[in-house]
Amino acid sequence: MNPVLIPSIRLYHRQPCTTLENPVNIKLPERYAKSRALVLTAAALTLGACSMFHAKPADEVSAADINLNSSWHARIASPADLAGAVQMSGSASMAPGAKRGTTQIVMKLGNTSPGGIHPWAIHRGQCGADEGVFGTLDNYSPVLVGSDGTGVSNATVAINTPTTGDYFVSIQASPGNQKLTVACGNLAAPTA
């Protein structure tokens, strides 16, 4: 076998009448030299772009992204006078909505009768001392209870989220019996 030298590459090929190994220098055509240089440059750029030492840009935060502890929270429970008949539990939260000047409310119920439909709303005041609905009743879709006895309902009210005051969530027995409150929870104001 005779070795063939190509810059930094050694190839072997057979020559039938020779037993001596003589290196042969082969000059690559110009077009291959350029291709090789392009491939090496592309590989270097690709590896450089994937470097784990690559600086990552800082995340930008705008005033709209800042939530200065502006969420209200409530624990929901059935009133004591319904003990033994109804024992609902759950939670509610009220926070600034995605659109300016709105409030997003989430209410979750548990330990309820499967298939139940319960109207609900956020009110001004405290449980047992109602001062009126926050927004309008049309803002609040009734919570539909699933087969597992839980339900979730969301509401968006076109009012700025309050920063002070007294608010509570009230859950009624059914669309046909909205005078009976079956669960209630006072909302705790955001802490400063």
N, CA and C atoms as a LAMMPS dump frame, in Angstrom:
ITEM: TIMESTEP
0
ITEM: NUMBER OF ATOMS
576
ITEM: BOX BOUNDS ff ff ff
-5.0000000000000000e+02 5.0000000000000000e+02
-5.0000000000000000e+02 5.0000000000000000e+02
-5.0000000000000000e+02 5.0000000000000000e+02
ITEM: ATOMS id mol type element x y z
1 1 1 N 0.827 -1.181 0
2 1 2 C 0 0 0
3 1 3 C 0.863 1.232 0
4 2 1 N 0.45 2.21 -0.774
5 2 2 C 1.168 3.477 -0.818
6 2 3 C 0.305 4.553 -0.191
7 3 1 N 0.85 5.304 0.737
8 3 2 C 0.072 6.4 1.325
9 3 3 C 0.019 7.574 0.365
10 4 1 N -1.126 8.298 0.395
11 4 2 C -1.301 9.508 -0.395
12 4 3 C -1.497 10.641 0.598
13 5 1 N -0.709 11.697 0.513
14 5 2 C -0.818 12.805 1.443
15 5 3 C -1.688 13.903 0.873
16 6 1 N -2.677 14.23 1.601
17 6 2 C -3.509 15.391 1.321
18 6 3 C -3.361 16.222 2.578
19 7 1 N -3.234 17.52 2.479
20 7 2 C -2.917 18.306 3.674
21 7 3 C -3.626 17.781 4.917
22 8 1 N -2.877 17.285 5.848
23 8 2 C -3.28 16.74 7.142
24 8 3 C -4.123 15.476 7.048
25 9 1 N -4.26 14.861 5.895
26 9 2 C -5.013 13.615 5.754
27 9 3 C -4.109 12.612 5.052
28 10 1 N -3.989 11.407 5.526
29 10 2 C -3.176 10.368 4.914
30 10 3 C -4.107 9.26 4.441
31 11 1 N -4.103 9.029 3.152
32 11 2 C -4.937 7.997 2.554
33 11 3 C -4.041 6.882 2.016
34 12 1 N -4.524 5.693 1.972
35 12 2 C -3.773 4.569 1.416
36 12 3 C -4.53 4.028 0.224
37 13 1 N -3.772 3.73 -0.817
38 13 2 C -4.378 3.057 -1.962
39 13 3 C -3.397 2.007 -2.479
40 14 1 N -3.893 1.083 -3.231
41 14 2 C -3.064 -0.016 -3.741
42 14 3 C -2.488 0.325 -5.096
43 15 1 N -1.257 0.018 -5.245
44 15 2 C -0.623 0.052 -6.563
45 15 3 C -0.124 -1.36 -6.829
46 16 1 N -0.549 -1.986 -7.878
47 16 2 C -0.265 -3.405 -8.097
48 16 3 C 1.204 -3.745 -8.27
49 17 1 N 2.045 -2.91 -8.804
50 17 2 C 3.431 -3.287 -9.127
51 17 3 C 4.439 -2.752 -8.137
52 18 1 N 4.037 -2.145 -7.048
53 18 2 C 4.994 -1.515 -6.154
54 18 3 C 4.841 -2.09 -4.76
55 19 1 N 5.93 -2.276 -4.074
56 19 2 C 5.899 -2.737 -2.69
57 19 3 C 6.417 -1.669 -1.745
58 20 1 N 6.934 -0.574 -2.273
59 20 2 C 7.464 0.495 -1.44
60 20 3 C 6.353 1.482 -1.082
61 21 1 N 6.453 2.008 0.088
62 21 2 C 5.496 3.035 0.49
63 21 3 C 6.132 4.388 0.266
64 22 1 N 5.586 5.143 -0.654
65 22 2 C 6.082 6.487 -0.936
66 22 3 C 4.942 7.478 -0.76
67 23 1 N 5.113 8.451 0.117
68 23 2 C 4.052 9.457 0.243
69 23 3 C 3.978 10.293 -1.02
70 24 1 N 2.752 10.633 -1.404
71 24 2 C 2.525 11.447 -2.596
72 24 3 C 1.728 12.665 -2.153
73 25 1 N 2.186 13.856 -2.455
74 25 2 C 1.466 15.089 -2.13
75 25 3 C 0.492 15.404 -3.255
76 26 1 N -0.743 15.644 -2.88
77 26 2 C -1.759 15.99 -3.856
78 26 3 C -2.253 17.38 -3.514
79 27 1 N -2.332 18.227 -4.471
80 27 2 C -2.83 19.582 -4.269
81 27 3 C -4.326 19.577 -4.579
82 28 1 N -5.13 20.007 -3.603
83 28 2 C -6.583 20.061 -3.799
84 28 3 C -6.937 21.219 -4.704
85 29 1 N -7.932 21.029 -5.545
86 29 2 C -8.386 22.151 -6.361
87 29 3 C -8.869 23.285 -5.453
88 30 1 N -8.788 24.519 -5.925
89 30 2 C -9.157 25.711 -5.163
90 30 3 C -10.598 25.634 -4.639
91 31 1 N -11.51 25.082 -5.42
92 31 2 C -12.92 25.027 -4.997
93 31 3 C -13.105 24.168 -3.755
94 32 1 N -12.291 23.09 -3.564
95 32 2 C -12.397 22.263 -2.376
96 32 3 C -11.813 22.968 -1.16
97 33 1 N -10.768 23.718 -1.36
98 33 2 C -10.151 24.458 -0.255
99 33 3 C -11.133 25.489 0.301
100 34 1 N -11.861 26.155 -0.582
101 34 2 C -12.853 27.144 -0.132
102 34 3 C -14.003 26.453 0.592
103 35 1 N -14.439 25.314 0.08
104 35 2 C -15.53 24.574 0.718
105 35 3 C -15.122 24.141 2.121
106 36 1 N -13.884 23.64 2.234
107 36 2 C -13.396 23.199 3.534
108 36 3 C -13.36 24.37 4.511
109 37 1 N -12.902 25.514 4.06
110 37 2 C -12.847 26.703 4.915
111 37 3 C -14.254 27.129 5.332
112 38 1 N -15.212 27.07 4.418
113 38 2 C -16.599 27.433 4.744
114 38 3 C -17.2 26.477 5.759
115 39 1 N -16.938 25.183 5.605
116 39 2 C -17.471 24.193 6.548
117 39 3 C -16.879 24.422 7.935
118 40 1 N -15.58 24.649 8.016
119 40 2 C -14.954 24.896 9.311
120 40 3 C -15.469 26.181 9.952
121 41 1 N -15.668 27.231 9.157
122 41 2 C -16.208 28.49 9.673
123 41 3 C -17.636 28.301 10.184
124 42 1 N -18.469 27.589 9.429
125 42 2 C -19.854 27.337 9.843
126 42 3 C -19.887 26.533 11.134
127 43 1 N -19.033 25.528 11.259
128 43 2 C -18.985 24.716 12.475
129 43 3 C -18.573 25.57 13.673
130 44 1 N -17.587 26.428 13.493
131 44 2 C -17.131 27.29 14.587
132 44 3 C -18.223 28.254 15.026
133 45 1 N -18.939 28.833 14.057
134 45 2 C -20.032 29.759 14.399
135 45 3 C -21.163 29.036 15.11
136 46 1 N -21.505 27.832 14.665
137 46 2 C -22.576 27.06 15.298
138 46 3 C -22.216 26.726 16.737
139 47 1 N -21.009 26.254 16.951
140 47 2 C -20.581 25.941 18.316
141 47 3 C -20.53 27.19 19.182
142 48 1 N -20.107 28.294 18.612
143 48 2 C -20.067 29.55 19.373
144 48 3 C -21.452 30.02 19.762
145 49 1 N -22.434 29.825 18.882
146 49 2 C -23.8 30.256 19.17
147 49 3 C -24.426 29.402 20.265
148 50 1 N -24.011 28.168 20.387
149 50 2 C -24.576 27.259 21.389
150 50 3 C -23.784 27.258 22.686
151 51 1 N -22.823 28.088 22.789
152 51 2 C -21.961 28.102 23.967
153 51 3 C -22.754 28.336 25.235
154 52 1 N -22.415 27.593 26.268
155 52 2 C -23.097 27.806 27.535
156 52 3 C -22.572 29.04 28.257
157 53 1 N -21.532 29.657 27.694
158 53 2 C -21.024 30.891 28.27
159 53 3 C -21.667 32.109 27.626
160 54 1 N -22.605 31.861 26.735
161 54 2 C -23.3 32.934 26.023
162 54 3 C -24.12 33.751 27.02
163 55 1 N -23.98 35.043 27.001
164 55 2 C -24.722 35.911 27.916
165 55 3 C -26.195 35.918 27.547
166 56 1 N -27.041 35.775 28.553
167 56 2 C -28.479 35.808 28.328
168 56 3 C -28.986 37.223 28.612
169 57 1 N -29.921 37.715 27.783
170 57 2 C -30.432 39.061 28.04
171 57 3 C -31.296 39.082 29.298
172 58 1 N -31.312 40.211 29.952
173 58 2 C -32.126 40.377 31.149
174 58 3 C -33.598 40.455 30.769
175 59 1 N -34.472 39.941 31.634
176 59 2 C -35.904 40.061 31.411
177 59 3 C -36.322 41.499 31.693
178 60 1 N -37.2 41.99 30.848
179 60 2 C -37.703 43.34 31.058
180 60 3 C -39.002 43.268 31.846
181 61 1 N -39.176 44.157 32.784
182 61 2 C -40.375 44.223 33.603
183 61 3 C -40.971 45.606 33.43
184 62 1 N -42.259 45.627 33.108
185 62 2 C -42.939 46.913 32.981
186 62 3 C -43.818 47.142 34.204
187 63 1 N -44.33 48.333 34.333
188 63 2 C -45.202 48.656 35.468
189 63 3 C -46.438 47.772 35.47
190 64 1 N -46.911 47.346 34.293
191 64 2 C -48.093 46.491 34.212
192 64 3 C -47.811 45.101 34.765
193 65 1 N -46.541 44.658 34.781
194 65 2 C -46.183 43.336 35.267
195 65 3 C -46.064 43.282 36.79
196 66 1 N -45.944 44.408 37.412
197 66 2 C -45.689 44.434 38.847
198 66 3 C -46.997 44.24 39.604
199 67 1 N -47.021 43.227 40.457
200 67 2 C -48.17 42.957 41.298
201 67 3 C -47.726 43.212 42.726
202 68 1 N -48.046 44.37 43.241
203 68 2 C -47.595 44.761 44.572
204 68 3 C -48.508 44.184 45.642
205 69 1 N -48.553 42.849 45.708
206 69 2 C -49.377 42.159 46.694
207 69 3 C -50.791 42.725 46.708
208 70 1 N -51.447 42.646 45.568
209 70 2 C -52.761 43.261 45.421
210 70 3 C -53.903 42.255 45.387
211 71 1 N -53.668 41.015 45.82
212 71 2 C -54.712 39.99 45.811
213 71 3 C -55.413 39.894 47.158
214 72 1 N -56.723 39.765 47.08
215 72 2 C -57.566 39.526 48.241
216 72 3 C -57.844 38.023 48.291
217 73 1 N -57.97 37.451 49.505
218 73 2 C -58.215 36.015 49.637
219 73 3 C -59.267 35.742 50.708
220 74 1 N -60.054 34.669 50.481
221 74 2 C -61.074 34.268 51.456
222 74 3 C -61.115 32.758 51.578
223 75 1 N -61.42 32.277 52.776
224 75 2 C -61.741 30.875 53.026
225 75 3 C -63.259 30.808 53.118
226 76 1 N -63.84 29.891 52.377
227 76 2 C -65.296 29.774 52.321
228 76 3 C -65.752 28.621 53.204
229 77 1 N -66.828 28.846 53.958
230 77 2 C -67.412 27.804 54.807
231 77 3 C -68.915 28.029 54.913
232 78 1 N -69.623 26.952 55.224
233 78 2 C -71.073 27.065 55.443
234 78 3 C -71.323 27.71 56.797
235 79 1 N -72.408 28.495 56.913
236 79 2 C -72.741 29.125 58.201
237 79 3 C -73.042 28.069 59.271
238 80 1 N -72.78 28.421 60.515
239 80 2 C -72.985 27.493 61.633
240 80 3 C -74.429 27.016 61.731
241 81 1 N -75.406 27.866 61.375
242 81 2 C -76.808 27.457 61.498
243 81 3 C -77.203 26.401 60.464
244 82 1 N -76.321 26.087 59.499
245 82 2 C -76.59 25.022 58.528
246 82 3 C -75.796 23.752 58.843
247 83 1 N -75.117 23.734 60
248 83 2 C -74.313 22.56 60.378
249 83 3 C -75.179 21.307 60.361
250 84 1 N -74.66 20.259 59.765
251 84 2 C -75.396 19.001 59.664
252 84 3 C -76.176 18.885 58.37
253 85 1 N -76.564 20.026 57.777
254 85 2 C -77.311 20.002 56.515
255 85 3 C -76.374 20.266 55.335
256 86 1 N -75.521 21.274 55.477
257 86 2 C -74.599 21.665 54.413
258 86 3 C -73.24 21.958 55.055
259 87 1 N -72.18 21.437 54.469
260 87 2 C -70.827 21.684 54.987
261 87 3 C -69.878 22.038 53.837
262 88 1 N -70.233 23.048 53.048
263 88 2 C -69.388 23.466 51.927
264 88 3 C -68.094 24.087 52.43
265 89 1 N -67.087 23.999 51.589
266 89 2 C -65.816 24.643 51.883
267 89 3 C -65.246 25.156 50.561
268 90 1 N -64.229 25.985 50.641
269 90 2 C -63.618 26.485 49.411
270 90 3 C -62.791 27.721 49.644
271 91 1 N -62.512 28.404 48.54
272 91 2 C -61.696 29.616 48.604
273 91 3 C -62.113 30.576 47.506
274 92 1 N -61.728 31.82 47.669
275 92 2 C -61.975 32.84 46.65
276 92 3 C -60.805 33.809 46.656
277 93 1 N -60.521 34.363 45.489
278 93 2 C -59.493 35.39 45.398
279 93 3 C -59.947 36.477 44.435
280 94 1 N -59.474 37.666 44.675
281 94 2 C -59.827 38.831 43.875
282 94 3 C -58.534 39.602 43.63
283 95 1 N -58.233 39.885 42.35
284 95 2 C -56.972 40.542 41.997
285 95 3 C -57.18 41.397 40.753
286 96 1 N -56.226 42.287 40.449
287 96 2 C -56.339 43.083 39.229
288 96 3 C -56.457 42.178 37.996
289 97 1 N -57.356 42.553 37.09
290 97 2 C -57.564 41.774 35.87
291 97 3 C -56.51 42.062 34.818
292 98 1 N -56.585 41.314 33.717
293 98 2 C -55.629 41.485 32.619
294 98 3 C -55.794 42.848 31.953
295 99 1 N -57.019 43.328 31.884
296 99 2 C -57.27 44.66 31.319
297 99 3 C -57.285 45.693 32.441
298 100 1 N -56.752 46.851 32.126
299 100 2 C -56.744 47.943 33.089
300 100 3 C -58.178 48.269 33.51
301 101 1 N -58.379 48.513 34.792
302 101 2 C -59.696 48.891 35.294
303 101 3 C -60.624 47.71 35.515
304 102 1 N -60.076 46.486 35.565
305 102 2 C -60.92 45.313 35.82
306 102 3 C -60.387 44.539 37.019
307 103 1 N -61.264 43.721 37.58
308 103 2 C -60.904 42.841 38.689
309 103 3 C -61.248 41.418 38.288
310 104 1 N -60.305 40.508 38.468
311 104 2 C -60.506 39.088 38.164
312 104 3 C -60.784 38.358 39.469
313 105 1 N -61.843 37.555 39.489
314 105 2 C -62.236 36.829 40.695
315 105 3 C -62.329 35.345 40.369
316 106 1 N -61.775 34.527 41.252
317 106 2 C -61.838 33.069 41.113
318 106 3 C -62.441 32.517 42.397
319 107 1 N -63.464 31.657 42.25
320 107 2 C -64.111 31.045 43.404
321 107 3 C -64.114 29.534 43.214
322 108 1 N -63.649 28.802 44.246
323 108 2 C -63.586 27.338 44.209
324 108 3 C -64.395 26.782 45.372
325 109 1 N -65.246 25.811 45.053
326 109 2 C -66.067 25.172 46.079
327 109 3 C -65.729 23.691 46.172
328 110 1 N -65.88 23.139 47.371
329 110 2 C -65.697 21.712 47.595
330 110 3 C -66.723 21.215 48.591
331 111 1 N -66.819 19.89 48.686
332 111 2 C -67.744 19.252 49.624
333 111 3 C -69.191 19.697 49.378
334 112 1 N -69.557 19.753 48.105
335 112 2 C -70.914 20.163 47.73
336 112 3 C -71.63 18.999 47.054
337 113 1 N -72.933 19.117 46.877
338 113 2 C -73.721 18.056 46.238
339 113 3 C -73.436 18.015 44.744
340 114 1 N -73.049 16.848 44.218
341 114 2 C -72.783 16.73 42.781
342 114 3 C -73.973 17.176 41.941
343 115 1 N -73.679 17.9 40.874
344 115 2 C -74.719 18.374 39.964
345 115 3 C -75.39 19.675 40.397
346 116 1 N -74.997 20.215 41.543
347 116 2 C -75.605 21.45 42.027
348 116 3 C -75.203 22.665 41.199
349 117 1 N -76.084 23.664 41.231
350 117 2 C -75.83 24.951 40.572
351 117 3 C -76.007 26.016 41.644
352 118 1 N -74.929 26.789 41.871
353 118 2 C -74.972 27.773 42.953
354 118 3 C -74.609 29.163 42.441
355 119 1 N -75.576 30.1 42.483
356 119 2 C -75.242 31.5 42.193
357 119 3 C -74.285 32.009 43.28
358 120 1 N -73.464 32.955 42.924
359 120 2 C -72.505 33.514 43.87
360 120 3 C -72.116 34.902 43.419
361 121 1 N -71.498 35.671 44.311
362 121 2 C -71.009 37.01 43.976
363 121 3 C -70.137 37.528 45.113
364 122 1 N -69.316 38.503 44.776
365 122 2 C -68.565 39.257 45.786
366 122 3 C -69.461 40.422 46.191
367 123 1 N -69.519 40.677 47.482
368 123 2 C -70.33 41.775 48.026
369 123 3 C -69.441 42.693 48.854
370 124 1 N -69.9 43.931 49.011
371 124 2 C -69.272 44.853 49.965
372 124 3 C -69.804 44.5 51.346
373 125 1 N -68.961 44.688 52.361
374 125 2 C -69.368 44.368 53.734
375 125 3 C -68.709 43.089 54.209
376 126 1 N -69.344 42.432 55.159
377 126 2 C -68.861 41.183 55.734
378 126 3 C -70.006 40.17 55.759
379 127 1 N -69.657 38.898 55.9
380 127 2 C -70.698 37.869 55.984
381 127 3 C -71.712 38.265 57.07
382 128 1 N -72.973 38.294 56.704
383 128 2 C -74.029 38.68 57.638
384 128 3 C -74.297 40.175 57.669
385 129 1 N -73.512 40.988 56.984
386 129 2 C -73.702 42.439 56.946
387 129 3 C -73.492 42.914 55.502
388 130 1 N -74.423 42.554 54.618
389 130 2 C -74.336 42.822 53.182
390 130 3 C -74.555 44.305 52.88
391 131 1 N -73.63 44.898 52.109
392 131 2 C -73.744 46.292 51.687
393 131 3 C -73.887 46.414 50.172
394 132 1 N -74.184 45.315 49.485
395 132 2 C -74.395 45.355 48.043
396 132 3 C -73.342 44.609 47.242
397 133 1 N -73.715 44.246 46.032
398 133 2 C -72.853 43.461 45.145
399 133 3 C -71.701 44.315 44.61
400 134 1 N -70.519 43.716 44.509
401 134 2 C -69.364 44.336 43.883
402 134 3 C -69.522 44.108 42.379
403 135 1 N -69.839 45.166 41.635
404 135 2 C -70.18 45.037 40.216
405 135 3 C -71.676 44.77 40.098
406 136 1 N -72.047 43.893 39.158
407 136 2 C -73.456 43.506 39.006
408 136 3 C -73.541 41.984 39.048
409 137 1 N -74.721 41.46 39.372
410 137 2 C -74.9 40.006 39.404
411 137 3 C -74.625 39.362 38.049
412 138 1 N -74.808 40.129 36.961
413 138 2 C -74.533 39.602 35.616
414 138 3 C -73.054 39.254 35.419
415 139 1 N -72.159 39.821 36.232
416 139 2 C -70.729 39.517 36.126
417 139 3 C -70.387 38.109 36.607
418 140 1 N -71.276 37.489 37.377
419 140 2 C -70.965 36.228 38.047
420 140 3 C -71.794 35.078 37.476
421 141 1 N -71.113 34.129 36.812
422 141 2 C -71.792 32.923 36.324
423 141 3 C -71.918 31.945 37.48
424 142 1 N -73.071 31.267 37.595
425 142 2 C -73.221 30.291 38.687
426 142 3 C -72.143 29.213 38.61
427 143 1 N -71.747 28.712 39.767
428 143 2 C -70.783 27.618 39.803
429 143 3 C -71.538 26.313 39.57
430 144 1 N -71.02 25.504 38.657
431 144 2 C -71.611 24.201 38.347
432 144 3 C -70.772 23.138 39.048
433 145 1 N -71.409 22.367 39.918
434 145 2 C -70.696 21.372 40.713
435 145 3 C -70.585 20.079 39.915
436 146 1 N -69.357 19.55 39.835
437 146 2 C -69.099 18.314 39.108
438 146 3 C -69.469 17.085 39.923
439 147 1 N -69.27 15.925 39.316
440 147 2 C -69.619 14.66 39.971
441 147 3 C -68.748 14.386 41.196
442 148 1 N -67.612 15.063 41.297
443 148 2 C -66.735 14.889 42.454
444 148 3 C -67.061 15.847 43.596
445 149 1 N -68.116 16.655 43.445
446 149 2 C -68.527 17.566 44.508
447 149 3 C -67.737 18.861 44.561
448 150 1 N -67.006 19.179 43.48
449 150 2 C -66.257 20.436 43.439
450 150 3 C -66.689 21.267 42.245
451 151 1 N -66.433 22.552 42.324
452 151 2 C -66.748 23.451 41.217
453 151 3 C -65.89 24.702 41.28
454 152 1 N -65.671 25.29 40.118
455 152 2 C -64.88 26.516 40.008
456 152 3 C -65.631 27.477 39.103
457 153 1 N -65.623 28.746 39.457
458 153 2 C -66.217 29.769 38.612
459 153 3 C -65.323 31 38.64
460 154 1 N -65.252 31.676 37.503
461 154 2 C -64.455 32.898 37.367
462 154 3 C -65.367 34.054 36.996
463 155 1 N -64.959 35.233 37.385
464 155 2 C -65.712 36.442 37.025
465 155 3 C -64.732 37.575 36.77
466 156 1 N -65.093 38.432 35.826
467 156 2 C -64.344 39.661 35.584
468 156 3 C -65.307 40.815 35.774
469 157 1 N -64.942 41.713 36.664
470 157 2 C -65.783 42.862 36.99
471 157 3 C -65.067 44.115 36.494
472 158 1 N -65.803 44.977 35.788
473 158 2 C -65.226 46.191 35.207
474 158 3 C -65.129 47.31 36.245
475 159 1 N -64.406 47.013 37.317
476 159 2 C -64.14 47.975 38.393
477 159 3 C -62.685 47.752 38.813
478 160 1 N -61.953 48.835 39.104
479 160 2 C -60.591 48.677 39.626
480 160 3 C -60.617 47.842 40.894
481 161 1 N -59.617 47.016 41.071
482 161 2 C -59.523 46.203 42.272
483 161 3 C -59.343 47.123 43.472
484 162 1 N -60.194 46.964 44.479
485 162 2 C -60.063 47.842 45.648
486 162 3 C -58.768 47.563 46.411
487 163 1 N -58.309 48.564 47.12
488 163 2 C -57.111 48.4 47.953
489 163 3 C -57.457 48.401 49.435
490 164 1 N -58.658 48.883 49.762
491 164 2 C -59.125 48.887 51.153
492 164 3 C -60.609 48.575 51.162
493 165 1 N -61.144 48.374 52.348
494 165 2 C -62.577 48.139 52.503
495 165 3 C -62.868 46.733 52.978
496 166 1 N -64.169 46.423 53.064
497 166 2 C -64.626 45.103 53.496
498 166 3 C -65.39 44.453 52.361
499 167 1 N -65.028 43.203 52.051
500 167 2 C -65.663 42.453 50.972
501 167 3 C -65.797 41.002 51.395
502 168 1 N -66.81 40.326 50.858
503 168 2 C -67.008 38.907 51.138
504 168 3 C -67.594 38.217 49.913
505 169 1 N -67.436 36.897 49.873
506 169 2 C -68.031 36.089 48.816
507 169 3 C -69.22 35.356 49.423
508 170 1 N -70.331 35.353 48.693
509 170 2 C -71.559 34.719 49.157
510 170 3 C -72.026 33.706 48.115
511 171 1 N -72.318 32.485 48.557
512 171 2 C -72.801 31.425 47.668
513 171 3 C -74.228 31.089 48.083
514 172 1 N -75.14 31.103 47.098
515 172 2 C -76.545 30.851 47.377
516 172 3 C -76.918 29.388 47.096
517 173 1 N -78.055 28.964 47.643
518 173 2 C -78.491 27.56 47.564
519 173 3 C -78.709 27.101 46.128
520 174 1 N -79.422 27.897 45.328
521 174 2 C -79.732 27.507 43.945
522 174 3 C -80.291 28.723 43.213
523 175 1 N -80.405 28.626 41.876
524 175 2 C -81.017 29.745 41.142
525 175 3 C -82.451 30.033 41.61
526 176 1 N -83.162 29.014 42.074
527 176 2 C -84.533 29.199 42.554
528 176 3 C -84.615 29.61 44.011
529 177 1 N -83.515 29.55 44.743
530 177 2 C -83.5 29.897 46.165
531 177 3 C -82.27 30.755 46.474
532 178 1 N -82.259 31.976 45.915
533 178 2 C -81.098 32.856 46.071
534 178 3 C -81.109 33.623 47.386
535 179 1 N -82.154 33.489 48.183
536 179 2 C -82.179 34.179 49.472
537 179 3 C -81.433 33.403 50.55
538 180 1 N -81.218 32.086 50.322
539 180 2 C -80.526 31.265 51.305
540 180 3 C -79.03 31.201 50.982
541 181 1 N -78.202 31.745 51.877
542 181 2 C -76.75 31.692 51.724
543 181 3 C -76.277 30.376 52.336
544 182 1 N -75.643 29.524 51.495
545 182 2 C -75.178 28.209 51.958
546 182 3 C -73.673 28.209 52.271
547 183 1 N -72.956 29.235 51.86
548 183 2 C -71.539 29.362 52.205
549 183 3 C -71.133 30.827 52.051
550 184 1 N -70.144 31.219 52.856
551 184 2 C -69.7 32.605 52.85
552 184 3 C -68.235 32.666 53.287
553 185 1 N -67.541 33.723 52.857
554 185 2 C -66.166 33.913 53.288
555 185 3 C -65.766 35.37 53.182
556 186 1 N -65.243 35.925 54.29
557 186 2 C -64.769 37.313 54.278
558 186 3 C -63.414 37.367 53.582
559 187 1 N -63.256 38.347 52.689
560 187 2 C -61.995 38.513 51.956
561 187 3 C -61.013 39.301 52.806
562 188 1 N -59.816 38.772 52.917
563 188 2 C -58.735 39.469 53.632
564 188 3 C -58.06 40.406 52.656
565 189 1 N -57.896 41.664 53.081
566 189 2 C -57.286 42.672 52.216
567 189 3 C -55.809 42.348 51.974
568 190 1 N -55.266 42.844 50.864
569 190 2 C -53.835 42.657 50.593
570 190 3 C -53.012 43.289 51.717
571 191 1 N -51.905 42.658 52.044
572 191 2 C -51.033 43.229 53.069
573 191 3 C -50.017 44.15 52.418
574 192 1 N -49.654 45.176 53.133
575 192 2 C -48.714 46.164 52.596
576 192 3 C -47.305 45.668 52.615
